[in-house]
Amino acid sequence: MGVFNPLEYFVAQYRIRRKTRTWTAGAGQVHVVAEDLDDERFQPEWVAKYSIDQFLVDYPSRDHPASPAQVHAFLEDLPRTLRLEDQEWEIFAVGGSGKCARVYQASSREPATMAVKIVLEGERANFFDVQVETARHKVLEALGLPCTPVVFTGSDFLLKPWVKGEVGSELVDKNSLQKRHIDALLDFIDRCVASDVQIKDLKPRNMVFAAGEWVCVDPGQLSQGHKQSSLYHYYGRYLLSHWFKMKFLSMAYLRIWIRVALRQRRDR
């Protein structure tokens, strides 16, 4: 029995699915532009006019709103308590950091762990809009795609469930993708195509494998109104580039595609 090759398995299965259009979900009734915040279906249910410093217990009295640099400096000494309405959350660890925001882990008396995403200082932080991100997650929810629904939003932060599982970037970096991961990833793509949605930031770091499926924790921009063939072409090239690190994409993509096709023909 040969060694499992994730790349060849992905290409072979993707080729079959693209040809046969085997949907795993039939939900395609919701058609929206994700950035259209005028649609009340995707408006945040609760948007605070205050920055997160208003909800941090023992935060020193300063001019409000506090700058992101001041907030993150305060959160260097963990744990800290976040009080929202009548519930308290203990921020106990840094979960990750991107170009626009940093994510912290928080827990309460309930078993669920939450992610607290707070804007970072700097010019790129202007691109982080909690209302837009909340709308994106609501669109994915409406389409029935696995995601992390936003629980609370403030002027510079949002709170959503922390998904416990295998982070895609860790699997990719360790070259640990197995058949179950690839099959579930292909299922996720099938559902995106069936729902006519293009997720612009489907990087491994934004996907977590939990309970046998991939959950999108940060979708980035969304768009609709594409042909099915165009979506399959987009996702195929995107996954090969970001999940399988194929730098010279066009020629490498073509070589592997031909090799897999010849192997399938030979095995018939």
Backbone torsions as a table, in degrees:
resi	resn	phi	psi	omega
1	MET	NA	126.4	-175.9
2	GLY	-73.4	166.3	177.7
3	VAL	-73.1	137.1	-179.3
4	PHE	-65.3	126.7	178.6
5	ASN	-110.2	104.5	-176.2
6	PRO	-58.6	-39.8	-176.4
7	LEU	-66.0	-48.6	-179.2
8	GLU	-66.2	-37.0	177.9
9	TYR	-64.3	-43.1	179.2
10	PHE	-60.4	-48.9	-177.6
11	VAL	-61.8	-43.0	-179.2
12	ALA	-62.2	-47.8	-178.4
13	GLN	-69.6	-37.6	179.8
14	TYR	-66.0	-37.9	178.7
15	ARG	-62.5	-41.6	179.5
16	ILE	-65.6	-47.1	-176.8
17	ARG	-66.7	-40.0	179.7
18	ARG	-63.9	-34.7	-177.8
19	LYS	-77.2	-40.0	-174.0
20	THR	-94.4	-13.0	-178.4
21	ARG	53.4	53.7	-179.3
22	THR	-85.2	95.6	-178.5
23	TRP	-76.2	143.8	172.3
24	THR	-103.1	-7.0	176.4
25	ALA	-146.7	141.6	-176.7
26	GLY	-106.0	8.7	-176.9
27	ALA	-75.6	109.3	176.3
28	GLY	-141.2	20.9	-173.3
29	GLN	-81.0	-22.9	-176.6
30	VAL	-89.0	116.1	179.0
31	HIS	-124.9	110.7	-177.6
32	VAL	-142.6	162.1	166.3
33	VAL	-96.8	118.9	-169.4
34	ALA	-60.6	-26.6	-177.1
35	GLU	-86.6	-0.4	-178.6
36	ASP	-80.3	91.1	-175.4
37	LEU	-78.8	-2.7	177.6
38	ASP	-76.0	-17.6	179.5
39	ASP	-75.8	115.6	-173.9
40	GLU	-64.8	-19.4	178.7
41	ARG	-63.2	-27.5	-173.3
42	PHE	-114.8	13.9	174.9
43	GLN	-75.6	142.1	173.2
44	PRO	-60.2	138.7	-178.6
45	GLU	-73.4	-25.2	-177.3
46	TRP	-146.2	114.1	179.7
47	VAL	-122.8	114.0	179.7
48	ALA	-77.6	145.3	175.9
49	LYS	-85.2	-2.1	-174.0
50	TYR	-109.4	154.3	177.2
51	SER	-80.8	170.3	-171.2
52	ILE	-65.3	-23.4	-179.3
53	ASP	-61.2	-23.7	178.4
54	GLN	-68.8	-18.2	-175.7
55	PHE	-110.9	-2.1	179.4
56	LEU	-88.2	119.7	-179.9
57	VAL	-67.7	137.4	178.8
58	ASP	69.9	14.5	175.6
59	TYR	-69.0	131.6	-176.6
60	PRO	-61.4	145.1	-177.3
61	SER	-70.5	116.3	179.5
62	ARG	-140.5	178.2	173.8
63	ASP	-64.5	141.7	-179.3
64	HIS	-113.7	146.7	-1.1
65	PRO	-77.7	153.2	177.6
66	ALA	-73.8	153.0	176.7
67	SER	-75.2	154.6	177.5
68	PRO	-56.6	-36.5	-179.9
69	ALA	-61.6	-40.8	179.2
70	GLN	-65.6	-41.4	-179.6
71	VAL	-63.7	-48.0	-177.9
72	HIS	-68.0	-31.7	175.4
73	ALA	-64.5	-40.8	177.1
74	PHE	-62.9	-35.7	-177.2
75	LEU	-84.2	2.3	174.2
76	GLU	-68.2	-27.0	179.6
77	ASP	-101.1	88.8	-178.7
78	LEU	-97.3	153.0	8.0
79	PRO	-84.1	158.5	173.4
80	ARG	-130.4	158.1	-177.0
81	THR	-107.0	131.2	175.9
82	LEU	-111.2	121.6	-178.9
83	ARG	-111.8	115.3	179.3
84	LEU	-118.9	117.3	-175.4
85	GLU	52.8	-117.9	-176.8
86	ASP	-105.8	17.8	-177.9
87	GLN	-123.1	141.7	178.8
88	GLU	-112.8	141.3	177.2
89	TRP	-125.5	138.1	176.8
90	GLU	-98.2	113.9	176.3
91	ILE	-80.1	115.5	-170.6
92	PHE	-119.2	-11.4	-177.6
93	ALA	-160.4	156.6	172.7
94	VAL	-87.0	125.9	-178.0
95	GLY	-93.2	-20.9	-178.8
96	GLY	162.5	166.6	-178.5
97	SER	-145.6	137.3	177.5
98	GLY	-117.8	-161.0	-178.2
99	LYS	-74.8	-28.8	-173.0
100	CYS	-113.1	-21.9	-173.9
101	ALA	-152.2	160.5	174.6
102	ARG	-118.3	142.9	-177.4
103	VAL	-111.9	132.1	176.7
104	TYR	-115.1	153.3	174.5
105	GLN	-96.2	139.8	-179.1
106	ALA	-138.9	145.9	179.8
107	SER	-132.5	161.0	176.3
108	SER	-134.4	-165.5	178.9
109	ARG	-69.4	-19.7	175.4
110	GLU	-78.3	157.0	-176.6
111	PRO	-68.7	-20.7	-175.4
112	ALA	-71.3	140.4	172.8
113	THR	-100.7	140.6	-177.3
114	MET	-113.7	157.1	174.4
115	ALA	-106.6	127.4	176.7
116	VAL	-108.1	110.7	-177.0
117	LYS	-101.9	120.8	-174.3
118	ILE	-123.6	135.7	-177.8
119	VAL	-61.4	147.2	176.3
120	LEU	-96.1	163.4	176.7
121	GLU	-74.6	152.9	172.0
122	GLY	116.5	172.7	-174.6
123	GLU	-63.4	-38.7	-177.1
124	ARG	-68.6	-19.6	179.2
125	ALA	-63.5	-21.4	179.2
126	ASN	-63.3	-19.6	-178.4
127	PHE	-84.1	-9.7	-179.1
128	PHE	-91.7	111.3	-178.8
129	ASP	-122.5	114.5	-174.4
130	VAL	-64.9	-31.8	178.4
131	GLN	-67.6	-41.7	179.0
132	VAL	-64.8	-44.6	-179.6
133	GLU	-64.5	-39.3	177.0
134	THR	-61.7	-41.6	178.9
135	ALA	-62.4	-40.9	179.8
136	ARG	-60.9	-44.8	180.0
137	HIS	-65.4	-35.7	178.5
138	LYS	-67.2	-34.3	175.8
139	VAL	-64.0	-46.9	179.6
140	LEU	-62.8	-39.4	175.9
141	GLU	-59.6	-45.5	-178.3
142	ALA	-63.7	-30.6	179.3
143	LEU	-84.8	-5.0	179.5
144	GLY	77.6	22.3	179.2
145	LEU	-93.2	138.6	-178.6
146	PRO	-62.1	122.4	-179.2
147	CYS	-153.6	-176.8	179.8
148	THR	-111.1	104.0	-178.2
149	PRO	-65.5	137.3	179.7
150	VAL	-76.8	130.0	-177.8
151	VAL	-92.1	-47.3	178.8
152	PHE	-135.4	148.2	172.1
153	THR	-132.5	141.1	174.0
154	GLY	-120.1	-167.1	-178.2
155	SER	-73.7	-23.0	-178.2
156	ASP	-139.9	18.0	-180.0
157	PHE	-155.8	164.2	171.2
158	LEU	-145.0	158.5	-177.6
159	LEU	-124.6	127.8	179.6
160	LYS	-149.2	164.2	-177.9
161	PRO	-61.7	142.8	173.1
162	TRP	-89.5	122.4	-177.8
163	VAL	-89.1	119.6	178.2
164	LYS	-89.9	123.0	-179.1
165	GLY	173.6	-159.6	-179.5
166	GLU	-93.9	119.7	-179.9
167	VAL	-76.5	133.8	-176.2
168	GLY	-56.8	-40.5	-177.5
169	SER	-64.2	-34.4	178.7
170	GLU	-69.4	-39.6	177.7
171	LEU	-65.2	-41.7	-179.9
172	VAL	-66.3	-45.3	-178.6
173	ASP	-63.1	-33.7	-179.7
174	LYS	-91.7	3.3	-177.0
175	ASN	53.1	46.6	-173.3
176	SER	-111.7	13.9	178.0
177	LEU	-65.1	127.5	178.8
178	GLN	-111.9	175.6	-177.8
179	LYS	-56.3	-41.5	-178.0
180	ARG	-64.0	-36.3	179.0
181	HIS	-67.5	-42.9	-177.2
182	ILE	-70.3	-41.9	177.9
183	ASP	-59.9	-43.4	179.7
184	ALA	-67.4	-35.0	177.9
185	LEU	-67.0	-40.5	176.9
186	LEU	-65.9	-37.0	175.3
187	ASP	-61.6	-41.8	179.8
188	PHE	-62.8	-42.6	179.3
189	ILE	-64.9	-42.2	176.8
190	ASP	-55.6	-43.3	-178.4
191	ARG	-68.3	-36.7	176.5
192	CYS	-63.6	-44.5	-179.5
193	VAL	-66.0	-43.0	179.5
194	ALA	-62.5	-29.2	-179.5
195	SER	-94.0	1.5	179.2
196	ASP	55.7	55.2	177.8
197	VAL	-134.1	133.2	176.5
198	GLN	-108.4	116.6	177.3
199	ILE	-93.0	120.5	-170.8
200	LYS	-82.4	-13.4	-174.8
201	ASP	-132.2	58.5	-176.4
202	LEU	-89.3	45.9	179.4
203	LYS	-72.3	155.0	-180.0
204	PRO	-55.5	-34.5	-178.5
205	ARG	-68.7	-17.2	-179.5
206	ASN	-97.3	7.4	-178.6
207	MET	-126.4	137.0	178.8
208	VAL	-125.5	131.2	179.3
209	PHE	-90.6	112.5	-177.3
210	ALA	-142.0	135.5	177.6
211	ALA	53.8	37.8	173.8
212	GLY	82.4	6.9	178.3
213	GLU	-142.6	160.9	177.7
214	TRP	-89.4	133.3	178.4
215	VAL	-112.8	128.9	178.8
216	CYS	-86.4	114.0	-177.3
217	VAL	-95.7	-14.4	178.8
218	ASP	-153.8	95.1	-170.7
219	PRO	-78.7	-18.7	-173.4
220	GLY	67.1	-155.5	-178.2
221	GLN	-70.8	147.8	177.0
222	LEU	-122.0	151.8	173.9
223	SER	-149.4	157.9	178.6
224	GLN	-135.2	179.2	179.6
225	GLY	86.6	30.3	-178.9
226	HIS	-106.8	155.6	171.3
227	LYS	-72.3	150.1	179.6
228	GLN	-59.7	-41.4	-179.8
229	SER	-64.0	-36.5	178.8
230	SER	-67.2	-39.2	178.7
231	LEU	-65.6	-43.4	178.2
232	TYR	-62.5	-40.7	178.4
233	HIS	-63.4	-44.2	-179.7
234	TYR	-61.8	-51.7	-176.9
235	TYR	-65.2	-37.4	179.0
236	GLY	-60.4	-50.3	179.5
237	ARG	-66.4	-39.0	-178.2
238	TYR	-64.8	-46.4	-178.1
239	LEU	-67.3	-40.0	177.9
240	LEU	-61.8	-38.2	-178.2
241	SER	-73.9	-45.9	-172.2
242	HIS	-95.1	-26.9	-178.0
243	TRP	-99.5	-25.8	-177.8
244	PHE	-119.0	7.2	170.7
245	LYS	55.5	40.3	178.9
246	MET	-87.7	105.4	-175.0
247	LYS	-75.5	-52.7	178.8
248	PHE	-86.9	76.6	-163.6
249	LEU	-63.9	-46.6	-171.9
250	SER	-60.4	-53.6	-177.2
251	MET	-71.1	-42.3	-179.2
252	ALA	-64.8	-41.8	178.0
253	TYR	-58.1	-46.0	-178.1
254	LEU	-66.3	-42.2	-178.4
255	ARG	-63.0	-46.4	-178.4
256	ILE	-68.6	-38.5	178.8
257	TRP	-59.2	-45.8	179.8
258	ILE	-65.4	-42.5	-178.3
259	ARG	-62.6	-43.9	179.6
260	VAL	-66.4	-41.1	179.8
261	ALA	-62.0	-43.3	179.6
262	LEU	-65.3	-39.2	179.5
263	ARG	-64.8	-42.7	178.4
264	GLN	-63.1	-39.2	179.6
265	ARG	-67.2	-38.2	-179.4
266	ARG	-67.8	-33.9	-176.0
267	ASP	-81.5	-5.3	-178.4
268	ARG	-69.4	NA	NA
